[in-house]
């Protein structure tokens, strides 16, 4: 239990009288205790909605991945990349021998679902059509950059505003 009546009066800047201290259970919120001191008829301000970070993003491939049985898988989900997702592929021998392979390994780590496939890995990504790979590379940039790689600038000659791309040109570059 905590005492709130004395603190509320002290915080308001009003002279403190000998008010009886009231015990308020810990489970009662401060907004409920504060509303006892608000003016009658005043509506309580709604509590702000909690911020929820979206970490998974659905997508649909332009052509679709065709598995060994001939089934086409187009709908999928990509999660946000972590620093580990971008660092671990750099130790992969295939990436060390061919840096272009970085996007294949990276996408294999962040795609969490593709159609009815039980598991998505870099072997699935390397067997996708080039148009689907290009789509996923672009989607990865959109999901993970979230607009933070563009900056508004102004032309020094005509003072016209425009945006420039500050991020890297390949997956895994920041």
Buried (B, 14 or more C-beta within 10 A) or exposed (E): EEEBBBEBBEEEEEEEEEEEEEEBEEEEEEEEBEEEEEEEEEEEEEEEEEEEEEEEBEBEBEEBBEBEEEEEBBEBBBBBBEEEBBEBBEEBEBBEEEEEBBBBBBBBBBBBBBBEBEEBEBEBBBEBBEEBBEBBBEBBBEBBBEEEBEEEEEEEEEEEEEEEEEEEEEBBEE
